[in-house]
Amino acid sequence: MNPMQADTVADAFATAATRWPDRPFLCVLPETARAYGIPLHNKVVATGTTLPSSSSKYPPGSAAGAPLVPEPAGDGGRSAPRPSRDAIELTYAGAAIRVQAIREALQAAGAVRGMRLMLLLENRPDFFLYWLAANGLGLSVVPINPDLRAAELEHMANLTRPALIIAIESRHANLRAAIPGVPVHAPGEAIAPLTSGPVFDDIPGRAHEAAVLFTSGSTGKPKGCVLANEYFLRAGQWYAQEGGLCALSTEGERMLTPLPIFHMNAMAYSFMAMIAVGGCLIALDRFHPRSWWQSVKDSGATCLHYLGVMPSILMGLPESPLDRSHSVRFGFGAGVDPKLHGPFEERFGFPLIEAWAMTETGAGAVIAASQTPRLVGESALGQPGPAMEMRIEGEDGNPAEQGELLVRAAGSDPHLGFFREYLLDPAATAEAWEGGWFHTGDIVRRAPDGQIHFVDRKKNVIRRSGENIAAVEVESILARHPAIASVGIAAVPDELRGDEVFALIVPRDEIAPEDLAAWALERMAYYKMPGYVALTDALPLTATNKLQRAELKTRAAALVGQPGTHDLRHLKKRRA
């Protein structure tokens, strides 16, 4: 049976574990293990032995443990590239043991179908194991970006009403303060009895809610995208069947990703694709430029995922024998600098497959330049496949060769594979699907050869190093500062990050930019904090006192580097 024909994510994994029990499922490289405090000792090959948890709370020999293997084993792994002998690996059968133990612990605590489980586990393998266990019980997971702070966490909890939070210990105090009354535990801890009841509709099978992922709201606070089992299963199926330059085999693929596993890309594409083909997912704690190619080599990766900022950084490093000392056949991602696209492929020896999708669209509408001939270095996304329909709409609402991209699934159900809804926001859901098409907010151009080219974003969203930042959300938080009378947020170009956040502030009282940065970092993720701040007597407003966004963006770009503009980018650092 094809794992993606299952009814749930958990069933898909169980099918894969039955078919490929001895294959590696998850791999942790030593650099990531050290970052997370995962012990590197006592690695053994036999299925059923123990794997130290990232929380180190699983006692040796416990049922909550899982197998560690020093290299791929079993039927499909013999011909596949092998990782460094220092890598930690978890087989499909061993992961199934661990998932079952977590599932039983959740049941014993009173978890029932219809509850939501928040997960703040960074890029630890525990994230996937808890998701599979929860999914098998009919629970939905709410992944938390560890960079989020009090105001953002409170908003997420108010919408999702979680029954339980599983999180790294360093964030327990923050979570309990922001989300009082919800039990918080580290992975592997005994779970106290739960008192919250089901909070979402009990739709069976593939339509059942599997996760709520938050995406930047262009007109307000981030929206919760409700994603069903169908969403994830179709994403895995799409990737497994796409073929072309990003073809996956069932002979032991090894996919490396440094991207956040609490985002759609890693959850829906990387993770589900590996389950679909019996492959191994290697999730790094983050992108480490100077050790990247060593990690690629040590992982035995056959394919990898990237964001546009990564090729730019890697091309700036000195040439090394490691540049081509790897087994990678392709990279899959978005946003590569067009002028670096060709030189990157020539230097490192594999194609970068540019693709387009959104959290809302999933595999219901995805465009990837995976077929030949393809355009290298021209921001080309390829052509849409037969499973989706698209329309390019001009400002007058009529079809055009350049305009907003509208998409839907082909066939009788235009929503197939898309998000189900914005949680508790039917008005926003209806607006997004106005006229029977999903309005992406992205401006694209269709070339005479049918290739789709990305042009710009219509929505007021800032794209910084792969993170979507809603200008309105940053404005609403900064407006709470007692010294700020009004504020406008705009994107300005950044050579490395793509966009940077610029704040134009009308002050009420005297304010030191560094003090404002410290205040902001207590209330929002570090990447949302303004990298530039300038003071002004007035913001550009319309006759109805709304921000003139285009004028604000033009003014912000002109102010970068000018006297009176404060460069705070050096203060934008991750916090524990």
C-alpha positions in Angstrom: 0.0 0.0 0.0 1.2 3.5 -0.8 1.5 5.3 2.6 -0.1 8.4 1.2 -3.3 6.4 0.5 -3.9 6.2 4.3 -6.6 8.2 6.1 -4.3 10.0 8.6 -0.6 11.1 8.9 -0.2 8.5 11.7 -1.6 5.7 9.5 0.7 6.7 6.6 3.7 6.5 9.0 2.5 3.1 10.3 2.3 1.8 6.7 5.8 3.0 6.0 7.1 1.4 9.2 5.6 -1.9 8.3 7.0 -1.8 4.8 10.5 -0.5 5.7 11.0 -1.3 9.4 14.8 -1.3 9.4 15.4 1.8 7.3 16.5 5.0 8.9 13.6 7.4 9.5 15.2 10.4 11.3 18.8 11.4 11.5 20.5 13.8 13.9 24.0 14.9 13.0 26.6 15.5 15.8 26.5 19.3 15.4 22.7 19.3 15.9 22.9 16.8 18.8 25.4 19.0 20.6 23.2 22.1 20.1 20.3 20.3 21.7 22.1 18.3 24.3 21.2 14.9 22.8 23.8 12.3 24.0 26.0 10.8 21.4 27.0 7.7 23.3 25.7 4.1 23.3 24.7 3.9 19.7 23.6 0.4 18.7 22.1 -1.2 15.7 19.4 -3.5 17.1 15.9 -2.3 16.8 14.2 -1.8 20.2 17.1 -0.4 22.0 17.1 3.1 23.5 17.6 6.5 22.0 18.4 9.3 24.4 15.6 11.9 24.2 16.5 15.5 23.4 15.3 16.2 26.9 17.3 13.3 28.4 14.3 12.3 30.4 13.8 8.8 29.0 15.4 6.3 31.3 17.7 3.7 29.5 15.7 0.7 28.4 12.3 2.4 28.7 9.5 1.8 26.2 9.7 5.5 25.4 13.2 5.0 24.0 13.8 4.1 20.3 16.6 2.6 18.3 19.7 4.4 17.3 21.8 3.2 14.4 25.2 4.4 13.3 24.4 4.1 9.6 21.5 3.1 7.3 20.5 -0.5 7.7 17.9 -2.9 6.2 16.6 -3.5 2.7 16.6 -0.1 1.1 19.6 1.4 2.7 22.4 -0.7 1.2 22.8 1.2 -2.1 22.0 4.6 -0.6 24.7 7.1 0.5 25.7 6.5 4.2 26.1 9.2 6.9 29.0 9.7 9.1 29.4 7.0 11.7 28.9 9.7 14.4 25.4 10.4 13.2 22.4 9.3 15.3 19.7 7.5 13.5 16.2 6.3 14.4 14.7 3.5 12.3 11.1 3.3 11.3 10.4 0.4 13.6 12.2 2.2 16.5 10.2 5.3 15.9 7.0 3.3 15.9 7.9 2.0 19.4 8.6 5.6 20.7 5.4 7.0 19.1 3.3 4.3 20.7 4.8 5.0 24.1 4.0 8.7 23.7 0.5 7.9 22.5 -0.1 5.8 25.6 1.2 8.5 27.9 -1.2 11.0 26.3 -4.1 8.6 26.6 -3.2 8.0 30.3 -3.3 11.7 30.9 -6.8 11.9 29.5 -6.1 13.2 26.0 -9.1 12.5 23.7 -9.9 13.1 20.1 -10.6 16.7 19.4 -8.0 18.3 21.7 -5.1 20.5 20.5 -1.5 20.0 21.6 1.0 22.9 21.3 4.6 21.9 20.5 7.6 24.1 21.1 10.5 21.7 20.4 12.6 23.7 17.9 14.1 21.2 15.3 14.3 18.3 17.6 13.2 14.8 16.4 10.8 14.7 19.4 8.6 17.2 17.4 7.8 14.5 14.7 7.3 11.7 17.3 4.8 13.8 19.3 3.0 14.8 16.2 2.6 11.2 15.0 1.4 10.1 18.5 -1.1 13.0 18.7 -2.3 12.4 15.2 -3.0 8.8 15.9 -5.3 9.8 18.7 -7.1 12.4 16.6 -5.4 15.3 18.3 -4.3 18.4 16.4 -0.9 20.0 16.9 -0.1 23.7 17.0 3.6 24.2 16.3 5.2 27.2 18.0 8.0 29.1 16.6 10.5 29.4 19.5 11.3 33.0 18.6 7.7 34.1 19.4 7.2 36.1 22.6 4.3 36.9 25.0 1.9 38.8 22.8 2.3 36.4 20.0 1.9 33.3 22.2 -1.2 34.7 23.9 -2.8 35.3 20.5 -2.1 31.8 19.3 -3.5 30.3 22.5 -6.6 32.4 22.5 -7.5 31.1 19.1 -6.5 27.4 19.5 -7.3 26.8 23.2 -4.7 24.0 23.7 -5.2 21.3 26.2 -1.5 20.7 26.7 1.9 22.2 25.7 5.0 20.1 25.2 8.1 22.4 25.1 11.8 22.6 25.8 12.4 23.4 29.5 14.0 26.8 28.9 10.6 28.1 27.7 8.3 26.7 30.4 8.3 29.9 32.5 7.5 32.1 29.4 4.7 29.8 28.3 3.1 29.5 31.7 3.1 33.3 32.0 1.7 33.9 28.5 -0.8 31.0 28.5 -1.9 30.5 32.2 -3.9 27.4 33.1 -2.5 25.1 30.4 -0.1 22.4 31.6 3.4 22.6 30.2 5.7 19.6 30.1 9.1 18.7 28.6 9.2 15.7 26.2 9.5 12.5 28.1 8.0 13.9 31.3 5.0 12.3 32.9 1.9 14.2 31.9 -0.5 15.5 34.6 -4.2 14.7 34.1 -5.8 17.0 31.5 -9.0 18.8 32.2 -9.7 20.6 28.9 -12.2 19.0 26.6 -12.4 18.8 22.8 -12.4 22.2 21.1 -12.8 21.5 17.4 -15.2 19.7 15.1 -14.8 15.9 14.9 -14.6 15.4 11.2 -13.5 11.8 10.4 -10.6 10.5 8.3 -8.6 12.6 5.8 -10.7 15.7 6.6 -9.9 15.6 10.3 -7.8 18.5 11.6 -4.2 17.5 11.9 -2.5 20.9 12.7 -3.0 24.6 13.0 -0.2 26.6 11.4 -0.1 30.4 11.8 0.7 32.6 8.8 1.3 36.3 8.8 -2.0 38.3 8.5 -1.5 41.1 6.0 -4.3 43.1 7.6 -4.0 42.2 11.3 -2.8 39.5 13.7 -1.5 36.2 12.3 -4.2 33.8 11.1 -4.4 30.2 12.1 -4.6 27.9 9.0 -6.5 24.8 9.8 -4.8 21.9 8.0 -6.4 18.5 7.7 -4.8 15.1 7.2 -5.7 15.4 3.5 -3.4 18.5 3.3 -0.3 16.6 4.5 -1.0 13.4 2.7 -1.4 15.2 -0.6 1.8 17.1 -0.1 3.7 13.9 0.4 2.1 12.4 -2.6 2.8 15.4 -4.8 6.5 15.4 -3.9 6.8 11.6 -4.4 5.2 11.8 -7.8 6.6 15.1 -9.2 9.5 13.5 -11.0 11.7 15.4 -13.3 14.8 17.0 -11.7 13.4 16.4 -8.2 12.4 12.8 -8.7 12.4 10.7 -5.5 13.0 7.0 -5.5 12.0 4.3 -2.9 15.5 3.0 -2.7 16.6 5.0 0.4 16.4 8.8 -0.1 18.0 11.0 2.5 16.6 14.6 2.7 18.5 17.3 4.6 16.7 20.4 5.8 17.9 23.3 7.9 14.4 24.9 7.7 12.2 25.3 10.7 10.2 22.1 11.1 7.3 24.0 12.7 6.6 25.5 9.3 4.7 24.1 6.4 7.7 23.3 4.2 9.3 20.8 6.6 6.1 19.4 8.0 4.2 18.9 4.7 6.9 18.4 2.1 10.1 17.2 3.7 8.6 14.9 6.4 5.7 13.6 4.4 7.8 13.0 1.3 10.2 10.8 3.2 7.3 8.8 4.7 5.9 8.4 1.2 9.2 6.9 -0.2 10.6 5.3 2.9 13.4 7.9 3.2 15.3 9.5 6.0 14.8 13.1 7.1 17.9 14.9 8.5 16.8 18.1 10.3 19.5 20.5 11.3 19.1 22.8 14.3 19.6 25.7 11.9 21.7 26.7 8.9 25.4 26.8 9.8 27.2 28.3 6.7 30.8 27.4 7.6 30.0 23.8 8.5 27.2 23.3 5.9 29.1 21.3 3.3 30.6 19.1 5.9 27.1 18.5 7.2 25.8 17.7 3.7 28.6 15.2 3.2 28.3 13.7 6.7 24.5 13.3 6.3 24.8 11.3 3.1 22.0 13.6 1.8 20.6 12.8 -1.7 18.5 16.0 -1.7 18.1 19.1 0.4 15.9 22.1 1.0 17.0 25.7 1.0 15.9 29.3 1.2 17.2 32.1 -1.1 19.4 33.5 1.6 21.4 30.3 1.8 22.9 30.2 -1.7 23.9 33.8 -1.4 25.8 33.1 1.8 27.4 29.9 0.5 28.6 31.6 -2.7 30.4 34.1 -0.5 32.5 31.4 1.2 36.0 30.4 -0.1 36.0 27.5 -2.5 36.7 24.1 -0.9 37.1 20.5 -1.8 33.8 20.0 0.1 31.9 22.0 -2.5 31.4 18.8 -4.5 32.1 16.1 -1.9 28.5 15.1 -1.5 25.7 12.9 -3.0 23.1 15.6 -3.5 21.1 15.3 -6.8 19.0 18.5 -6.3 18.0 21.3 -4.0 14.4 22.3 -3.6 13.4 25.8 -2.4 12.6 29.4 -3.3 14.1 32.8 -3.6 17.6 32.2 -5.0 19.2 35.4 -6.2 18.8 35.2 -10.0 22.4 36.3 -10.7 23.8 33.6 -8.4 21.5 30.7 -9.7 23.7 29.5 -12.5 27.1 30.1 -10.8 25.8 28.2 -7.7 24.8 25.2 -9.8 28.1 25.2 -11.7 30.2 25.4 -8.5 28.3 22.9 -6.3 27.2 20.5 -9.0 23.4 20.2 -8.6 20.3 22.1 -9.7 18.3 24.4 -7.5 14.6 23.8 -8.1 12.7 27.0 -7.5 9.1 26.5 -6.4 6.0 28.4 -5.3 3.4 27.5 -2.7 1.8 28.9 0.5 0.7 27.6 3.8 -2.8 28.0 2.6 -2.3 26.2 -0.8 -0.3 23.2 0.3 0.0 20.8 -2.6 -3.5 21.9 -3.9 -1.6 24.5 -5.9 2.2 24.3 -6.2 4.4 25.4 -9.1 7.9 24.0 -9.4 10.5 24.4 -12.1 11.3 20.7 -11.9 11.0 19.9 -15.6 13.4 20.6 -18.4 13.9 22.8 -20.2 14.0 25.3 -17.3 15.1 28.9 -17.0 18.1 29.4 -14.7 18.6 32.8 -13.2 15.3 34.4 -14.3 13.0 34.0 -11.2 11.1 31.4 -13.2 8.8 29.1 -11.2 8.0 26.7 -14.1 4.5 26.0 -15.3 1.5 24.8 -13.3 0.7 21.1 -13.4 -2.6 19.4 -14.4 -3.7 19.1 -10.8 -4.2 22.9 -10.4 -5.8 25.8 -12.2 -4.5 29.3 -12.2 -5.7 32.7 -13.2 -3.7 36.0 -13.4 -5.9 38.9 -12.6 -5.1 42.5 -13.4 -6.0 45.5 -11.3 -9.3 45.8 -13.2 -10.2 42.3 -12.3 -9.8 40.9 -15.8 -7.4 38.3 -17.0 -3.9 39.6 -17.6 -0.3 38.5 -18.3 0.9 40.2 -15.1 -1.2 40.6 -12.0 -2.3 38.8 -8.8 -2.0 35.0 -8.9 -5.3 33.2 -8.2 -5.3 29.4 -7.8 -7.5 26.4 -7.1 -7.4 22.7 -7.4 -8.5 21.2 -10.7 -11.6 19.0 -10.7 -14.9 19.0 -8.8 -13.4 20.2 -5.5 -11.4 23.5 -5.9 -10.3 23.3 -2.2 -8.7 19.9 -2.4 -5.3 19.9 -0.8 -5.7 23.5 0.5 -6.1 24.7 4.0 -9.6 24.1 5.4 -10.2 27.5 6.8 -8.7 30.4 8.9 -9.5 29.4 12.4 -12.5 31.3 13.8 -12.4 33.8 11.0 -15.0 32.9 8.4 -14.9 36.4 6.9 -11.2 36.1 6.1 -11.7 32.7 4.7 -14.5 33.8 2.4 -12.5 36.9 1.3 -9.5 34.7 0.4 -11.7 32.4 -1.7 -13.8 35.2 -3.3 -15.2 34.1 -6.7 -14.2 30.5 -6.2 -10.4 31.2 -6.5 -7.8 31.5 -3.7 -6.3 35.0 -3.9 -2.6 34.6 -3.1 -1.6 38.2 -2.9 1.4 37.5 -5.0 2.1 39.3 -8.3 3.3 37.1 -11.1 4.0 37.4 -14.8 3.3 34.8 -17.5 5.9 34.7 -20.3 5.1 33.8 -23.9 6.5 30.3 -23.3 4.1 29.8 -20.4 6.7 30.1 -17.7 5.4 31.8 -14.5 7.7 34.5 -13.0 7.4 35.9 -9.5 7.3 39.7 -9.5 6.3 41.0 -6.1 3.9 40.7 -3.2 0.6 42.5 -3.3 -0.1 42.0 0.4 1.7 44.1 2.9 4.0 41.3 4.0 7.7 41.6 4.6 9.8 38.6 3.6 12.9 38.4 5.7 15.2 35.3 5.5 12.2 33.1 4.7 10.0 34.5 7.5 6.8 36.3 6.5 6.2 39.4 8.7 3.0 41.3 8.6 3.6 45.0 8.8 0.3 45.6 10.5 1.2 43.2 13.3 4.5 44.9 14.0 2.7 48.3 13.9 0.1 47.2 16.4 2.7 46.0 18.9 4.9 49.1 18.6 1.9 51.4 18.9 1.6 50.1 22.5 4.8 51.9 23.5 4.0 55.0 25.6 6.5 57.1 23.7 5.1 56.3 20.2 2.3 58.4 18.8 2.0 56.5 15.5 4.2 54.2 13.5 4.4 52.8 10.0 6.3 49.7 9.0 7.7 49.0 5.5 10.0 46.6 3.8 13.4 47.9 2.6 15.8 45.8 0.5 18.5 43.9 2.2 21.3 42.3 0.2 21.5 39.2 2.4 18.0 38.8 4.0 15.9 39.9 1.0 13.8 42.4 3.1 14.5 44.2 6.3 11.9 45.8 8.6 11.9 49.6 8.6 10.0 51.6 11.3 9.0 55.2 10.6 7.9 56.6 14.0 6.1 59.7 15.1 7.3 60.1 18.7 5.1 61.2 21.6 8.0 61.5 24.0 11.8 61.2 23.7 12.8 57.6 22.9 16.2 55.9 22.5 16.2 53.5 19.6 18.2 50.9 21.5 15.7 51.1 24.4 12.9 50.6 21.8 14.7 47.5 20.4 15.0 46.0 23.9 11.3 46.7 24.6 10.3 45.2 21.2 12.3 42.0 21.7 10.3 41.3 24.9 7.1 41.3 22.8 7.8 40.0 19.4 10.0 37.5 17.6 13.5 38.9 17.0 13.2 38.9 13.2 10.1 41.1 13.4 11.9 43.8 15.3 12.7 46.9 13.1 16.2 46.7 11.7 16.0 50.4 10.9 14.2 53.2 12.9 13.7 56.8 11.8 11.7 59.5 13.5 9.4 61.8 11.6 6.9 64.6 12.3 4.1 62.8 10.3 3.4 59.6 8.4 2.2 59.7 4.8 -1.6 59.4 5.1 -4.5 59.3 2.7 -7.5 61.7 2.9 -9.2 59.1 5.2 -6.1 58.9 7.5 -4.9 55.5 6.3 -1.3 54.9 5.7 -0.1 55.4 2.1 1.8 52.2 1.9 3.5 52.8 -1.4 4.7 56.3 -0.3 5.9 54.8 3.1 7.9 52.2 1.3 9.5 54.7 -1.0 10.4 57.0 1.9 11.8 54.2 4.0 14.1 53.0 1.1 15.4 56.6 0.7 16.1 56.9 4.4 18.3 53.9 4.7 21.9 55.0 5.4 20.9 58.6 5.9 21.7 60.7 9.0 19.0 60.2 11.6 18.2 56.6 10.6 19.3 54.2 13.2 20.6 50.8 12.1 19.6 48.3 14.7 20.2 45.1 12.7 23.0 44.1 15.0 20.5 43.8 17.9 18.3 41.3 16.0 19.5 38.1 17.7 17.7 34.9 18.8 16.9 34.7 22.5 16.6 31.6 24.7 
